[in-house]
Amino acid sequence: MFQWAQGGNLTPAEITEYLESANDPEQTAILERTPANVDAMLRGLSPEWLESNEGGETWNARQVIGHLIHEAEQFRAPLIG
């Protein structure tokens, strides 16, 4: 279940409806550039850096990318190519 920062849960169907209604060309262009931008930021970094976190319950870079991929697949969003 996805939760907005403002609180309140949205179902996958509600998120899909939102994504389909958000037909903003600039937003689409940003999302389409996301894979290349993330690749440029992480390319060449050591495995140790990619797998380290800031302690506690923080995520490392690999976990964040995995989350983006999962959400893009879950909601058929163009986040990761």
C-alpha positions as CSV (number, residue, x, y, z in Angstrom):
1,M,0.0,0.0,0.0
2,F,1.4,3.4,-1.0
3,Q,1.2,6.2,1.5
4,W,1.4,9.9,0.5
5,A,3.7,12.1,2.7
6,Q,0.5,13.9,3.7
7,G,-0.9,10.7,5.1
8,G,-3.5,8.4,3.8
9,N,-3.1,5.2,1.8
10,L,-3.8,4.8,-1.9
11,T,-4.6,1.5,-3.6
12,P,-2.7,0.3,-6.7
13,A,-5.8,1.1,-8.8
14,E,-5.9,4.7,-7.4
15,I,-2.2,5.2,-8.1
16,T,-2.6,3.8,-11.7
17,E,-5.5,6.2,-12.2
18,Y,-3.4,9.1,-11.0
19,L,-0.5,8.2,-13.3
20,E,-2.7,7.8,-16.3
21,S,-4.4,11.1,-15.6
22,A,-1.1,12.9,-15.2
23,N,-0.6,13.6,-18.9
24,D,1.9,16.4,-18.5
25,P,4.6,16.4,-21.3
26,E,7.2,17.9,-18.9
27,Q,6.5,15.3,-16.3
28,T,6.8,12.5,-18.8
29,A,10.1,13.9,-20.1
30,I,11.5,14.0,-16.6
31,L,10.4,10.4,-16.0
32,E,11.8,9.2,-19.3
33,R,15.2,10.8,-18.4
34,T,15.3,9.1,-15.0
35,P,17.1,5.9,-16.0
36,A,19.9,7.8,-17.8
37,N,20.3,10.3,-14.9
38,V,20.5,7.5,-12.3
39,D,23.0,5.6,-14.4
40,A,25.1,8.7,-14.8
41,M,25.1,9.3,-11.0
42,L,26.0,5.8,-10.0
43,R,28.2,4.6,-12.9
44,G,31.8,3.9,-11.7
45,L,31.0,3.9,-8.0
46,S,32.5,1.0,-6.0
47,P,30.3,-1.9,-4.9
48,E,31.2,-1.0,-1.4
49,W,29.7,2.4,-1.8
50,L,26.6,1.2,-3.6
51,E,26.0,-1.3,-0.8
52,S,26.6,0.9,2.2
53,N,24.0,2.9,4.0
54,E,23.9,5.6,6.6
55,G,23.0,3.3,9.5
56,G,19.8,2.3,11.1
57,E,17.0,1.6,8.8
58,T,18.4,3.7,5.9
59,W,18.7,2.2,2.4
60,N,21.7,1.8,0.2
61,A,21.8,2.8,-3.4
62,R,21.0,-0.7,-4.6
63,Q,18.0,-0.9,-2.4
64,V,16.7,2.4,-3.7
65,I,17.1,1.4,-7.3
66,G,15.4,-1.9,-6.6
67,H,12.5,0.0,-5.0
68,L,12.2,2.3,-8.1
69,I,12.2,-0.8,-10.4
70,H,9.6,-2.6,-8.3
71,E,7.3,0.5,-8.2
72,A,7.6,1.1,-11.9
73,E,6.7,-2.5,-12.6
74,Q,3.9,-2.5,-10.0
75,F,2.2,0.6,-11.4
76,R,3.4,0.5,-15.0
77,A,5.0,3.9,-14.6
78,P,7.8,5.0,-16.9
79,L,10.3,5.5,-14.0
80,I,12.9,3.0,-15.0
81,G,13.6,1.9,-18.6
